[in-house]
Amino acid sequence: MQEKNEVRLQKFLADNGIASRRKAEQLILDGRVKVNGSVINQLGSKINPHKDKVEVDEKEVKINKEKVYILLNKPIGYVTTVDDQFNRDTVMDLLKNVKERVVPVGRLDMYTSGALLLSNDGEFVNIITHPSHEIEKTYNVTVRGKITDQDMKELQNGVDIGGYTTKPAKTKILKIDETKNISRFQIKIHEGKNRQIRRMCKAINKQVLTLHRACIGNINVKDLRLGQYRYLSRKEIEDLIK
């Protein structure tokens, strides 16, 4: 008989800040998770968090008693991961004073700066990263060359980024500097494909020089210096998951 306190193992790992639900599943498949001393390497297992001992890489997973939600203004040069196999600087290095174990909510590539959420609430991570939620993200982009209204129209209508056509976007030209041969524009998208903005710019033959995510939904980083973080308010959390 199934106990009412039982939860799926990958959900338990995600809820306690080990990894996103998807990455937690991979940890299980890789044989890195033990329950009561036995390796679990198949999905579907359930545990009782109050009775069973769960370990990842021989370290016991503790139940998070307090959920935290963080907004970081990520600088260039940091990878969006908890651990990096190449020993590069990660966004976790910027959260030295955060006691809880958190994971990135989505990602920004190493050479992109700006708004990044982190949390130890697995359900929150799952909601925010699920494609159906369609949270709008705002990016400020600097490209080489002169951007045109036609370029903006193509991005608005959707472009082929390699076997996938992007959904409609909102764009606005911010500045064209013909002397320096650069242009700046803003783009808002609901998707989160890997390196999507860079691939969209490539589709219109524009090279990205700088890329900054200014907002996630209505949450922006304008009052945070690069490398700084703050905790989200209850209202901000509710607005994101409504």
Backbone as JSON, one array per atom type, in Angstrom:
{
  "sequence": "MQEKNEVRLQKFLADNGIASRRKAEQLILDGRVKVNGSVINQLGSKINPHKDKVEVDEKEVKINKEKVYILLNKPIGYVTTVDDQFNRDTVMDLLKNVKERVVPVGRLDMYTSGALLLSNDGEFVNIITHPSHEIEKTYNVTVRGKITDQDMKELQNGVDIGGYTTKPAKTKILKIDETKNISRFQIKIHEGKNRQIRRMCKAINKQVLTLHRACIGNINVKDLRLGQYRYLSRKEIEDLIK",
  "N": [[0.84, -1.2, 0.0], [0.6, 2.17, -0.92], [2.17, 4.83, 0.75], [0.88, 7.95, 1.88], [2.7, 9.98, 2.09], [4.64, 9.54, 0.27], [6.8, 10.4, -2.45], [7.83, 10.99, -5.85], [11.16, 10.1, -6.67], [12.79, 11.81, -8.29], [11.37, 14.19, -8.05], [11.64, 14.73, -5.34], [14.42, 15.22, -5.25], [14.56, 17.52, -6.87], [12.92, 19.27, -5.44], [14.46, 19.78, -3.29], [16.64, 21.24, -4.04], [18.7, 20.0, -5.5], [18.87, 19.59, -8.27], [17.32, 20.54, -11.41], [14.09, 19.12, -12.32], [14.36, 17.59, -14.66], [17.17, 17.25, -14.85], [17.57, 15.93, -12.49], [16.4, 13.49, -13.03], [18.28, 12.53, -14.83], [20.48, 12.23, -13.16], [19.62, 10.07, -11.66], [19.38, 8.06, -13.64], [22.05, 7.87, -14.3], [23.06, 6.49, -12.21], [23.85, 7.74, -9.87], [22.48, 8.14, -7.57], [21.41, 7.09, -4.38], [19.17, 5.19, -2.35], [18.54, 4.56, 0.89], [21.02, 3.28, 0.97], [21.1, 1.75, -1.33], [21.72, 1.71, -4.82], [19.75, 3.55, -7.06], [18.71, 3.38, -10.27], [16.73, 3.64, -12.1], [13.85, 5.27, -13.41], [10.82, 6.26, -11.76], [10.77, 5.35, -9.17], [9.63, 5.73, -5.8], [9.8, 7.57, -2.74], [9.75, 7.95, 0.86], [10.14, 10.95, 2.21], [10.52, 11.45, 4.9], [11.35, 9.19, 6.07], [13.14, 7.7, 4.5], [16.58, 7.48, 3.53], [18.31, 9.49, 1.38], [20.87, 9.75, -1.0], [23.17, 11.6, -2.99], [25.83, 11.2, -5.05], [27.2, 10.13, -2.85], [26.6, 11.93, -0.84], [24.37, 12.96, 1.65], [21.02, 13.96, 1.08], [19.4, 16.67, 2.34], [16.28, 17.75, 3.69], [14.82, 20.65, 2.48], [13.83, 23.23, 4.46], [13.12, 25.85, 4.21], [11.98, 27.72, 1.51], [13.63, 29.43, -1.09], [13.99, 32.21, -3.31], [15.74, 33.64, -5.81], [17.05, 36.48, -7.51], [19.53, 37.07, -9.8], [21.98, 39.23, -11.18], [23.63, 38.29, -13.65], [27.06, 38.23, -14.51], [29.16, 38.4, -17.49], [31.15, 35.55, -18.35], [30.63, 33.61, -16.49], [29.41, 30.34, -16.0], [26.18, 28.84, -16.33], [25.45, 26.74, -14.21], [25.42, 24.22, -11.62], [27.65, 22.67, -10.93], [30.74, 22.56, -12.66], [32.31, 20.7, -15.14], [34.69, 21.45, -16.29], [35.87, 23.06, -14.51], [35.3, 25.8, -14.57], [34.33, 29.19, -13.67], [31.25, 29.37, -11.97], [27.76, 30.36, -11.72], [27.1, 29.83, -9.13], [29.27, 30.54, -7.64], [28.88, 33.17, -7.13], [27.1, 33.3, -5.14], [27.89, 33.04, -2.47], [27.03, 33.65, 0.12], [24.58, 32.51, 0.4], [22.82, 30.2, 2.15], [21.14, 28.06, 1.62], [20.8, 25.33, -0.67], [20.63, 26.0, -3.98], [19.33, 25.98, -7.38], [19.92, 26.92, -10.81], [17.3, 28.55, -12.61], [16.4, 27.74, -15.58], [18.66, 29.03, -18.11], [21.58, 31.01, -18.93], [23.93, 31.68, -21.45], [27.55, 31.48, -21.28], [28.61, 33.88, -22.21], [26.64, 35.73, -22.02], [24.98, 38.25, -20.23], [22.98, 39.28, -17.34], [19.52, 38.94, -16.16], [18.89, 36.24, -14.05], [17.22, 33.6, -12.56], [17.25, 31.79, -9.47], [16.59, 28.98, -7.39], [15.43, 26.86, -4.66], [13.14, 25.55, -4.82], [11.59, 23.06, -6.25], [9.17, 22.76, -7.63], [8.57, 25.35, -8.43], [10.75, 25.84, -10.14], [10.16, 23.97, -12.12], [7.71, 24.93, -13.12], [8.41, 27.51, -14.1], [10.26, 26.92, -16.09], [8.89, 25.34, -17.87], [7.71, 25.0, -21.18], [5.02, 25.66, -21.76], [4.32, 27.68, -20.07], [5.21, 30.14, -20.92], [6.66, 32.61, -20.21], [7.56, 35.95, -20.63], [10.66, 37.07, -21.84], [13.04, 39.66, -21.82], [15.5, 41.02, -23.89], [18.46, 42.94, -24.42], [20.28, 43.76, -27.21], [23.36, 44.05, -28.89], [24.6, 44.44, -32.08], [26.83, 43.87, -34.88], [27.02, 46.17, -37.55], [24.37, 47.77, -39.48], [21.12, 47.73, -38.32], [17.93, 46.97, -39.69], [14.52, 47.95, -40.5], [13.35, 45.87, -41.84], [14.86, 43.71, -40.93], [13.96, 43.69, -38.28], [11.3, 43.07, -38.7], [11.47, 40.48, -39.71], [12.44, 39.08, -37.46], [10.3, 39.5, -35.78], [8.28, 38.06, -37.02], [9.23, 35.49, -36.96], [11.98, 33.27, -37.36], [14.05, 30.85, -39.05], [15.99, 28.8, -37.12], [17.55, 26.64, -37.54], [16.17, 24.07, -38.33], [14.02, 24.7, -36.79], [11.43, 27.01, -36.42], [11.17, 30.12, -35.0], [8.83, 31.48, -32.64], [6.49, 34.27, -32.87], [7.96, 37.43, -32.11], [8.63, 40.39, -30.11], [10.01, 43.44, -31.08], [12.33, 46.23, -30.94], [14.08, 48.95, -32.21], [16.86, 50.4, -30.7], [19.2, 51.96, -30.99], [21.25, 53.2, -33.6], [24.48, 53.28, -34.63], [26.27, 54.57, -36.95], [28.86, 55.42, -37.29], [30.44, 53.8, -35.61], [29.62, 51.48, -36.63], [27.65, 49.78, -35.49], [24.66, 48.42, -34.01], [21.89, 48.69, -31.75], [19.27, 46.84, -30.28], [16.08, 45.89, -28.89], [14.6, 42.86, -27.86], [11.83, 40.73, -27.3], [10.89, 37.6, -26.14], [9.06, 34.48, -25.78], [10.07, 32.01, -25.64], [12.68, 29.53, -24.96], [14.91, 28.39, -26.27], [18.12, 26.82, -26.81], [20.73, 29.13, -26.84], [19.16, 30.97, -28.23], [18.65, 33.74, -29.01], [21.08, 34.52, -30.15], [21.19, 32.72, -32.29], [18.96, 33.54, -33.7], [19.76, 36.07, -34.51], [21.87, 35.37, -36.14], [20.42, 34.23, -38.18], [19.45, 36.44, -39.51], [21.71, 37.41, -40.51], [23.4, 38.84, -38.75], [25.95, 39.67, -36.5], [26.29, 39.02, -33.11], [27.4, 41.21, -30.65], [27.19, 42.02, -27.96], [25.09, 40.71, -25.39], [22.35, 40.94, -23.31], [20.17, 39.99, -20.78], [17.5, 41.69, -19.77], [15.05, 41.56, -18.42], [12.85, 39.23, -16.77], [9.74, 38.26, -17.25], [8.05, 40.69, -15.47], [10.13, 41.31, -13.89], [13.11, 42.94, -13.3], [16.65, 43.72, -13.67], [17.69, 46.21, -13.26], [18.35, 47.65, -10.97], [20.34, 46.22, -9.85], [23.78, 45.68, -9.56], [26.17, 44.15, -11.79], [26.77, 40.82, -10.92], [25.59, 41.04, -8.47], [22.88, 40.03, -6.27], [19.44, 39.49, -5.27], [16.64, 38.71, -3.1], [13.48, 37.48, -4.22], [10.3, 39.09, -3.9], [7.21, 38.11, -2.3], [5.05, 38.85, -3.9], [6.27, 39.12, -6.42], [6.99, 36.48, -6.93], [4.48, 35.27, -7.04], [3.41, 36.61, -9.24], [4.96, 35.57, -11.29], [4.24, 32.87, -11.42], [1.57, 32.79, -11.82]],
  "CA": [[0.0, 0.0, 0.0], [1.42, 3.39, -1.05], [1.99, 5.81, 1.82], [0.5, 9.25, 1.34], [3.85, 10.89, 2.13], [5.62, 9.16, -0.75], [6.93, 11.27, -3.64], [8.79, 10.47, -6.82], [12.54, 10.41, -6.29], [13.28, 12.99, -9.0], [10.7, 15.37, -7.49], [12.3, 14.99, -4.06], [15.72, 15.84, -5.53], [14.33, 18.87, -7.38], [12.33, 20.09, -4.38], [15.47, 20.08, -2.28], [17.72, 22.04, -4.58], [19.8, 19.23, -6.07], [18.9, 19.86, -9.71], [15.97, 20.63, -11.98], [13.46, 17.8, -12.42], [14.95, 16.86, -15.79], [18.54, 16.86, -14.52], [17.48, 14.94, -11.42], [16.15, 12.21, -13.7], [19.54, 12.08, -15.4], [21.31, 11.76, -12.04], [19.14, 8.72, -11.33], [19.76, 7.16, -14.73], [23.51, 7.71, -14.26], [23.44, 5.67, -11.05], [24.49, 8.58, -8.85], [21.54, 8.33, -6.46], [21.15, 5.93, -3.52], [18.11, 5.27, -1.35], [18.84, 3.61, 1.98], [22.24, 2.56, 0.65], [21.03, 1.02, -2.61], [21.69, 2.56, -6.01], [18.53, 3.58, -7.84], [19.08, 3.87, -11.6], [15.56, 3.61, -12.97], [12.85, 6.25, -13.05], [9.55, 5.73, -11.26], [10.86, 5.02, -7.75], [9.08, 6.7, -4.85], [10.4, 7.49, -1.41], [9.15, 8.74, 1.93], [11.21, 11.87, 2.6], [10.69, 11.5, 6.35], [11.85, 7.9, 6.55], [14.2, 7.16, 3.66], [17.83, 8.25, 3.4], [18.65, 9.66, -0.03], [22.22, 10.29, -1.21], [23.63, 11.88, -4.35], [27.3, 11.2, -5.02], [27.59, 9.77, -1.48], [26.23, 13.0, 0.11], [22.96, 12.87, 2.0], [20.17, 15.08, 0.69], [18.6, 17.15, 3.46], [15.03, 18.39, 3.3], [14.81, 22.11, 2.59], [12.7, 23.71, 5.27], [12.74, 27.19, 3.74], [12.12, 27.93, 0.08], [14.19, 30.74, -1.43], [13.85, 32.59, -4.71], [16.79, 34.65, -5.97], [17.32, 37.11, -8.81], [20.95, 37.42, -9.94], [22.4, 39.92, -12.4], [24.79, 37.47, -14.02], [28.09, 38.84, -15.37], [29.78, 37.56, -18.52], [32.27, 34.76, -17.87], [30.18, 32.59, -15.55], [28.51, 29.36, -16.63], [24.94, 28.64, -15.58], [25.36, 25.35, -13.76], [25.8, 24.06, -10.22], [29.04, 22.21, -10.98], [31.25, 22.57, -14.03], [33.34, 19.66, -15.31], [35.94, 22.06, -16.74], [36.33, 23.91, -13.41], [35.11, 27.21, -14.86], [33.52, 29.9, -12.7], [29.81, 29.17, -12.16], [26.93, 31.36, -11.03], [27.06, 29.51, -7.71], [30.37, 31.26, -7.0], [28.4, 34.52, -6.8], [26.09, 33.18, -4.08], [28.63, 32.49, -1.33], [26.33, 33.89, 1.38], [23.29, 31.82, 0.4], [23.01, 28.95, 2.88], [20.36, 27.0, 1.0], [21.3, 24.84, -1.96], [19.7, 26.42, -5.03], [19.71, 25.63, -8.74], [19.47, 27.92, -11.78], [16.0, 28.35, -13.25], [16.77, 28.04, -16.96], [20.09, 29.27, -18.28], [22.17, 32.03, -19.8], [25.24, 31.16, -21.83], [28.7, 32.07, -20.59], [28.91, 35.22, -22.71], [25.44, 36.56, -21.88], [24.78, 38.77, -18.88], [21.62, 39.69, -17.03], [18.6, 38.34, -15.19], [18.85, 34.79, -13.89], [16.57, 33.18, -11.33], [17.74, 30.57, -8.82], [15.68, 28.61, -6.31], [15.47, 25.48, -4.18], [11.76, 25.08, -4.93], [11.54, 22.3, -7.49], [7.92, 23.01, -8.36], [8.75, 26.67, -9.03], [11.67, 25.65, -11.27], [9.44, 23.24, -13.16], [6.7, 25.82, -13.71], [9.04, 28.6, -14.85], [10.99, 26.43, -17.27], [8.02, 24.59, -18.78], [7.38, 25.83, -22.35], [3.63, 26.1, -21.8], [4.1, 28.83, -19.19], [5.42, 31.29, -21.81], [7.05, 33.85, -19.55], [8.27, 36.82, -21.56], [12.02, 37.5, -21.48], [13.46, 40.84, -22.58], [16.94, 41.08, -24.11], [19.06, 44.06, -25.14], [21.27, 43.13, -28.09], [24.21, 44.89, -29.73], [25.1, 43.67, -33.22], [27.67, 44.59, -35.82], [26.31, 46.6, -38.74], [23.14, 48.56, -39.35], [19.9, 46.95, -38.26], [16.9, 47.61, -40.51], [13.13, 47.62, -40.18], [13.1, 44.54, -42.4], [15.44, 42.77, -39.97], [13.05, 43.62, -37.14], [10.09, 42.39, -39.14], [11.77, 39.04, -39.8], [12.49, 38.56, -36.1], [8.94, 39.55, -35.24], [7.47, 37.02, -37.65], [9.82, 34.17, -36.71], [13.05, 32.89, -38.29], [14.53, 29.47, -38.96], [17.28, 28.77, -36.41], [18.12, 25.32, -37.73], [15.16, 23.05, -38.14], [12.96, 25.2, -35.92], [11.05, 28.4, -36.68], [10.82, 30.77, -33.74], [7.5, 32.06, -32.54], [6.51, 35.74, -33.0], [8.69, 38.18, -31.07], [8.46, 41.84, -30.12], [11.33, 44.07, -31.23], [12.39, 47.7, -31.0], [15.43, 49.48, -32.44], [17.25, 51.35, -29.66], [20.22, 52.91, -31.45], [22.1, 52.84, -34.73], [25.68, 54.11, -34.65], [26.92, 54.28, -38.23], [30.3, 55.67, -37.14], [31.04, 52.6, -35.01], [29.07, 50.36, -37.37], [26.94, 48.87, -34.59], [23.25, 48.74, -33.73], [21.33, 48.1, -30.54], [17.83, 46.69, -30.31], [15.48, 45.1, -27.81], [13.73, 41.79, -28.35], [11.1, 40.02, -26.25], [10.46, 36.28, -26.6], [8.47, 33.61, -24.77], [10.71, 30.71, -25.72], [13.97, 29.43, -24.31], [15.79, 27.46, -26.97], [19.53, 27.03, -26.53], [21.37, 30.24, -27.55], [18.15, 31.35, -29.22], [18.81, 35.09, -29.56], [22.26, 34.5, -31.03], [20.83, 31.99, -33.5], [18.01, 34.38, -34.43], [20.54, 37.13, -35.15], [22.6, 34.73, -37.24], [19.46, 33.99, -39.26], [19.31, 37.68, -40.29], [23.09, 37.78, -40.89], [23.95, 39.84, -37.84], [26.83, 39.12, -35.48], [26.04, 39.57, -31.78], [28.58, 41.69, -29.92], [26.84, 41.9, -26.54], [23.73, 40.23, -25.16], [22.0, 41.15, -21.9], [18.75, 39.77, -20.47], [17.12, 42.77, -18.86], [13.86, 41.23, -17.62], [12.11, 37.97, -16.83], [8.43, 38.78, -16.91], [8.17, 42.1, -15.08], [11.24, 41.43, -12.94], [14.29, 43.42, -14.02], [17.89, 43.81, -12.89], [18.24, 47.56, -13.42], [18.86, 48.15, -9.69], [21.38, 45.32, -9.38], [25.05, 45.69, -10.29], [26.58, 42.83, -12.25], [27.3, 39.99, -9.85], [24.76, 41.17, -7.28], [21.62, 39.31, -6.27], [18.47, 39.81, -4.22], [15.55, 37.74, -2.98], [12.22, 37.94, -4.78], [9.19, 39.3, -2.97], [6.11, 37.17, -2.48], [4.25, 39.29, -5.04], [7.01, 38.79, -7.63], [6.87, 35.03, -7.13], [3.1, 34.98, -7.46], [3.22, 37.13, -10.6], [5.64, 34.68, -12.23], [3.62, 31.55, -11.54], [0.1, 32.92, -11.91]],
  "C": [[0.88, 1.25, 0.0], [1.13, 4.35, 0.1], [1.72, 7.17, 1.21], [1.66, 10.24, 1.31], [4.88, 10.59, 1.05], [5.59, 10.14, -1.92], [7.92, 10.62, -4.59], [10.19, 10.96, -6.46], [13.05, 11.66, -6.97], [12.63, 14.29, -8.49], [11.33, 15.74, -6.15], [13.64, 15.7, -4.27], [15.54, 17.28, -5.99], [13.82, 19.79, -6.28], [13.35, 20.5, -3.33], [16.77, 20.63, -2.86], [18.89, 21.28, -5.16], [19.97, 19.54, -7.55], [17.47, 20.09, -10.17], [15.4, 19.22, -12.11], [14.12, 16.97, -13.52], [16.37, 16.38, -15.47], [18.56, 15.84, -13.39], [17.22, 13.55, -12.0], [17.44, 11.65, -14.28], [20.49, 11.57, -14.33], [20.92, 10.33, -11.66], [19.59, 7.72, -12.38], [21.26, 6.89, -14.75], [23.99, 6.9, -13.06], [24.12, 6.44, -9.94], [23.65, 8.78, -7.59], [21.34, 7.02, -5.7], [19.97, 6.23, -2.6], [18.34, 4.16, -0.35], [20.0, 2.69, 1.62], [22.25, 1.82, -0.66], [20.94, 1.99, -3.77], [20.35, 2.42, -6.72], [18.88, 4.16, -9.21], [17.95, 3.75, -12.61], [14.54, 4.62, -12.47], [11.58, 5.56, -12.56], [9.57, 5.39, -9.78], [10.27, 6.14, -6.9], [9.72, 6.48, -3.49], [9.53, 8.24, -0.41], [10.24, 9.65, 2.48], [11.5, 11.88, 4.09], [11.23, 10.2, 6.93], [13.09, 7.42, 5.79], [15.41, 8.09, 3.61], [18.22, 8.28, 1.93], [20.03, 10.31, -0.13], [22.46, 10.53, -2.7], [25.15, 12.03, -4.29], [27.83, 11.05, -3.6], [27.3, 10.87, -0.45], [24.74, 12.96, 0.36], [22.21, 14.14, 1.61], [19.28, 15.44, 1.86], [17.35, 17.85, 2.94], [15.14, 19.89, 3.51], [13.58, 22.55, 3.38], [12.22, 25.07, 4.78], [13.0, 27.3, 2.25], [12.65, 29.33, -0.18], [14.13, 30.95, -2.93], [14.75, 33.81, -4.94], [16.83, 35.18, -7.4], [18.77, 37.56, -8.82], [21.15, 38.2, -11.23], [23.73, 39.28, -12.81], [25.78, 38.24, -14.88], [28.51, 37.87, -16.47], [30.93, 36.77, -17.88], [31.91, 33.69, -16.86], [29.23, 31.63, -16.27], [27.32, 29.1, -15.72], [24.78, 27.17, -15.26], [25.77, 25.3, -12.29], [27.25, 23.64, -10.11], [29.49, 22.2, -12.43], [32.42, 21.6, -14.17], [34.69, 20.23, -15.74], [36.49, 23.06, -15.71], [36.27, 25.41, -13.74], [34.29, 27.86, -13.73], [32.04, 29.67, -13.0], [29.04, 30.24, -11.41], [26.85, 31.08, -9.54], [28.18, 30.22, -6.94], [29.97, 32.67, -6.57], [27.42, 34.51, -5.64], [26.69, 32.6, -2.8], [27.85, 32.6, -0.02], [24.95, 33.24, 1.44], [23.48, 30.45, 1.03], [22.3, 27.78, 2.2], [21.0, 26.59, -0.33], [20.26, 25.16, -3.03], [20.22, 25.97, -6.39], [19.24, 26.73, -9.68], [18.13, 27.54, -12.38], [16.19, 28.73, -14.72], [18.26, 28.33, -17.03], [20.36, 30.53, -19.09], [23.54, 31.51, -20.19], [26.35, 32.0, -21.2], [28.93, 33.53, -20.97], [27.69, 36.14, -22.72], [25.29, 36.99, -20.44], [23.29, 38.98, -18.61], [20.85, 38.81, -16.08], [18.61, 36.82, -15.22], [18.21, 34.48, -12.55], [17.22, 31.91, -10.8], [16.81, 30.27, -7.66], [15.96, 27.19, -5.84], [14.07, 24.88, -4.17], [11.59, 24.38, -6.28], [10.29, 22.55, -8.31], [7.98, 24.35, -9.08], [9.64, 26.56, -10.27], [10.95, 24.99, -12.43], [8.43, 24.12, -13.88], [7.35, 26.86, -14.61], [9.69, 28.1, -16.13], [10.11, 25.66, -18.25], [7.58, 25.48, -19.94], [5.96, 26.39, -22.35], [3.39, 27.36, -20.97], [4.33, 30.16, -19.91], [5.67, 32.61, -21.08], [7.9, 34.68, -20.5], [9.64, 37.22, -21.0], [12.45, 38.63, -22.41], [14.98, 40.91, -22.66], [17.32, 42.38, -24.81], [20.27, 43.51, -25.9], [22.06, 44.2, -28.85], [24.79, 44.01, -30.84], [26.0, 44.53, -34.08], [26.84, 44.95, -37.06], [25.04, 47.37, -38.43], [21.93, 47.65, -39.38], [18.82, 47.69, -39.05], [15.5, 47.22, -40.04], [12.78, 46.23, -40.71], [13.66, 43.45, -41.49], [14.49, 42.57, -38.79], [11.79, 42.85, -37.5], [10.3, 40.88, -39.22], [11.79, 38.4, -38.42], [11.1, 38.51, -35.48], [8.1, 38.39, -35.77], [7.97, 35.61, -37.36], [10.83, 33.81, -37.77], [13.46, 31.45, -38.04], [15.9, 29.47, -38.29], [17.91, 27.38, -36.48], [17.12, 24.23, -37.43], [14.02, 23.46, -37.24], [12.7, 26.66, -36.26], [10.55, 29.03, -35.39], [9.43, 31.36, -33.8], [7.6, 33.59, -32.64], [7.18, 36.41, -31.8], [8.33, 39.66, -31.17], [9.85, 42.47, -30.21], [11.22, 45.58, -31.28], [13.83, 48.13, -31.21], [15.73, 50.54, -31.37], [18.23, 52.39, -30.16], [20.96, 52.34, -32.66], [23.27, 53.81, -34.77], [26.46, 53.76, -35.92], [28.42, 54.52, -38.17], [31.02, 54.44, -36.61], [30.58, 51.33, -35.73], [28.45, 49.3, -36.45], [25.5, 49.34, -34.42], [22.83, 48.05, -32.45], [19.82, 47.98, -30.71], [17.37, 45.84, -29.14], [14.57, 44.04, -28.43], [13.11, 41.06, -27.17], [10.57, 38.71, -26.83], [9.85, 35.5, -25.44], [9.17, 32.27, -24.71], [12.06, 30.7, -25.0], [14.86, 28.4, -24.95], [17.25, 27.82, -26.69], [20.12, 28.11, -27.44], [20.42, 30.85, -28.6], [18.37, 32.72, -29.84], [20.0, 35.14, -30.52], [21.93, 33.81, -32.36], [19.84, 32.78, -34.34], [18.76, 35.5, -35.17], [21.35, 36.57, -36.32], [21.7, 34.53, -38.44], [19.22, 35.24, -40.1], [20.68, 38.27, -40.62], [23.65, 38.92, -40.06], [24.76, 39.15, -36.75], [26.57, 39.81, -34.14], [27.35, 39.96, -31.12], [28.36, 41.61, -28.41], [25.38, 41.48, -26.44], [23.44, 40.28, -23.66], [20.51, 40.89, -21.71], [18.35, 40.76, -19.38], [15.98, 42.38, -17.93], [13.43, 39.78, -17.82], [10.71, 38.31, -16.35], [8.55, 40.27, -16.63], [9.33, 42.33, -14.12], [12.51, 41.82, -13.69], [15.48, 43.55, -13.07], [18.5, 45.22, -12.92], [18.82, 48.13, -12.12], [19.92, 47.23, -9.07], [22.65, 45.49, -10.21], [25.36, 44.27, -10.76], [27.22, 42.05, -11.11], [26.5, 40.07, -8.56], [23.48, 40.35, -7.42], [20.71, 39.84, -5.17], [17.4, 38.73, -4.19], [14.27, 38.33, -3.56], [11.19, 38.15, -3.67], [8.11, 38.27, -3.25], [5.27, 37.55, -3.7], [4.95, 38.95, -6.36], [6.92, 37.3, -7.96], [5.49, 34.69, -7.66], [2.84, 35.46, -8.88], [3.85, 36.21, -11.65], [4.89, 33.38, -12.46], [2.12, 31.6, -11.68], [-0.41, 32.31, -13.22]]
}
